[in-house]
Amino acid sequence: MTVAAMCMSAVVSPAVAQNADPQRVQQLQREQRLRELDQFDLDRRIKANELVPVDQRTLIDYGAFLSINYLTVKEGDGETRGQRIYEAVGYARVNVDGVHEGFVRGRYAYFDFFSENDSFDGRGSRENDDKLDRAYYRFDLGRYMQAYQGKNPDSGLAIQGGRDLVYWANGLVLGSRLDGFVIDAYTRELSVQAIVGVTPEKTVDFDPSRPDYDTDTRRAFFGALFTYDLGKHQPFAYALVQRDWNDNAAVNQNLGVTSDFDPDTGAVIPGSEQEILTRFGYDSQYFGIGSNGVLSDRFLYAVEAVYQAGSARPTNVRPDGASIVLAGDGRQKRESIQAAAVNARLEYLLLDDRNTRLSFEQTIATGDRDRIASSSDTVFGNSPGTKDRAFNAFGLINSGLAFSPNLSNLSITRFGIATNPIPKSDLTRRLQVGIDFFVFAKLQQGAVIDEPTGDDGNFLGVEPDLYLNWQVTSDLTVVIRYGYFFPSDQFPSGNDGDRQFVFAGVTYAF
């Protein structure tokens, strides 16, 4: 700038300031002060990082908790199973300047069944198999630039590697522990999360007809989730690819190919038998959209819809009237998957001193009329030569305690209320009690769910669930859950009884 220009600027600027809106001038001055404070804060951090030893800039958090839990389950056939669960969990977290973070959590549990017959997997009382619950390292590039370079970028990038729970969107498709990498990129409004991971080996698979489905599972996930911040609303969209990396060991089925087949129980009435080889393979893709946000100071909402594509190996048999016959030459040829699901939640906050909230939730997932006996199994699953329209995913959706079906060919309606009945007492100010009431129905009358039902109706039953969460002290927590499922007449004889779920746990943290 020339000397003349500088002089002209000095003359003109006061005149402009005099004619400007005083409020606008004050606003510009405040913005300038804020920028100066931000710069001062960044400079202070850099100097502190240079002068303060790293061990004094490191946050170390560690602890453990012990819990004793009691669980009983009454199943539809009248059998009651019970167990005590003794659990010890320890964790440690290290954070340096908000840039580097490491976290590890180990879990030891002993499942003490009341009797040998109470064991759900036939293995009896035992320790848990997978004792490494979480373990990851996270690096935040945006905070690195703030802490060490004096920059305050509008965008950032964080990379995390290890084992952690990945819960996408509202939990309709993905809510599972994964070993792999999570990349979070963000600007002021847009954030993108990309994942590359594999389920830990001891994950329980959604297909229980596969060998070692609860001890040897390897499913890989690749995807990206985009979220845009509009203030009161956060719309999102994602694409997720799942690949079956299991060993896919074959299973020999002894099948009465000329015998009667009972569609209500999924059983083959003994007759002439033939051994049939079944192989496994389920590869799927999910494309979802939705939004989370607030409609007012009292109403909160969440909605998610997903379309499922992919291909899978169907079973190698098909029903033929009241019999089961081989499908062609008995070989399994891949068939396409075309399914969908939607979940919508609405919460109303009373904004009272009891923190009372009312909730409504509706979940719908498509089914397949061509599936023989189960919505998720390969054995007696989708009929060959047909598209598989049964929705199967890896999410975490509240489907009740006692019934708790797989989310496929279902309509689940939930009404809930939660409150603190005694908020003004020091002992009970962290107490929450609530009830959820579920109504279950099949989406398609003639399609199967994950257990045998009739095909002459949709209604499956109702279930009230009661729960209590009570943080008695900062170290002591009590949790109680109770669910009772009243089935409809769609369940076959022998599995049409009421079902109950009882859980109580006490946790001490230190």
Steps between C-alpha positions, in 0.01 A plus 500: 500500500639848408540784749222696329265206523579457869425864565173480307402194703571684822276786392211293366476238774373731781233638269386151415495412866287803581243416233490127580233330711628509860371145565683378191821665617465336842438164336815535287697596808372196691589271209848651490542444874382140464753438224771652715398282794498189280847586374619571855361165614676317216827679573466416867444131419804485274721666760361272770572196285855624453561577867291240687634142499285247317430302816332811646289545187378141507164402643492148641169351603459146627260301707304181540162374603361176636147379444280212608204424274207262514310387191209263441322437173175309460461382142190424299528125559476552876870442567663744743873567485693691762850622561714725714757717326807621687680772311818705541589781260813713498585790272772760438504813283799718409454836326781736397397858410171372360701378201599145592261271682536137596232292668483138612230312689508140610204294617501177699168329559400167646161356402375282783192307381261358755524158336673338203177515297471876548795578274382671179781356285544164677848593627398526866640744755810670361706815457438743217707432189583851384663694783626797296192719480649824356849605391579789265730793422361826362686790336325836442665710228283806567602515865860434397495815287350697788737371765829503309462734201282781633230448239126488552373316189135484402546134408668202656587135475525226763621145448431216742629146483420201718191344653194709586122507477382651170142626528374661179214746464210373717620140525279345234785346297821505705567483872788259548857476626751512216875453466624753248516869422259791540572828320309815599527802270303815573437863413273743684187345349596170335653192663597173337580177681661217306551152642702194404464219749439136581292352781698340784513124471268433795214711361164320489387483137147573379490158321486232773485221241865566413761281678668675796278805450564618859875430527644549150351798314683721249292759319668804343348848472589790271298820489458874533247705698432865406335735753408865440439736792206736442478609861177340617523217248782264403408313181724210400561249224723194486614204296623184672643184345512172696704206377485146633856402594396195698653162425155401370545137590242275340227327696353162421124492545315176546179589323193291430452616142174308450368551853237738631622844607334683787508875416398597854793333677759483223540126564529222244289196580737200476485306175749414230812707577766647278816683603523845344799736512431865587757779459480852640558848362314823572632828351289813542496873431299764684402847377336717763370851562349670801519786746528579871398821668252707696157622392465730800641535850288198597497273195799294383494271200710243314420324173698257285409306185720249322495293182691171506653339192757226446510128431486182705500126465150368557418161645524208257148372566157643441150422632271313263155497653534311827840357405858617452683421180845568361534821302609391153836327530535606864771757429477843660503789256520854632175698506460876537389673820236774482376612841428816699436630851403823675518626858338818638512634857332795665560621857306759697675666797279633776787720626400437860726438797440124458658497151189327368496403135250324277612305195359333193692277260403310187724248326414312180710245311408301190463122488506229235210269418739257329708432809427154635542509876712796614556864408877489560623142454662357190386147582122496430535864398425671171361273228729458195410694189337787692612840626567521872283781638565428868680789669809397698746747651732558796334783690384566856127572509286462811285193428401411854654286772295181506409449131796685342465372141741562215393805303353335189140482374392696804305804604598608852314784670630633832345745748714610794516724804793568732519720808663557838228447763701653789722775354555714810662240722880477494472121504264473202582805286678269252216248486313424178206264456313430181281271298502408131196337342554308174257377235645238263361398161627335186528739210401228251253241620638207302868573563712354781685666788794351690283231662201292387161675482174446321417663167135596560556824691734792560464575871774337711443639848569780748769556759538745791858561618578664834838645587683680779834681484627631833837657570481467876838667557781609272640145529191280530242434226194273496327383180177296474321377186178299468318401183189286443394393150138398438501300174213472255362175361745523206759305698477120461414273788804439718633851453189706566549568871572835657863610516671687780831679542636599841832678554649670804852633539711690751817678388772649719749731330835611637 
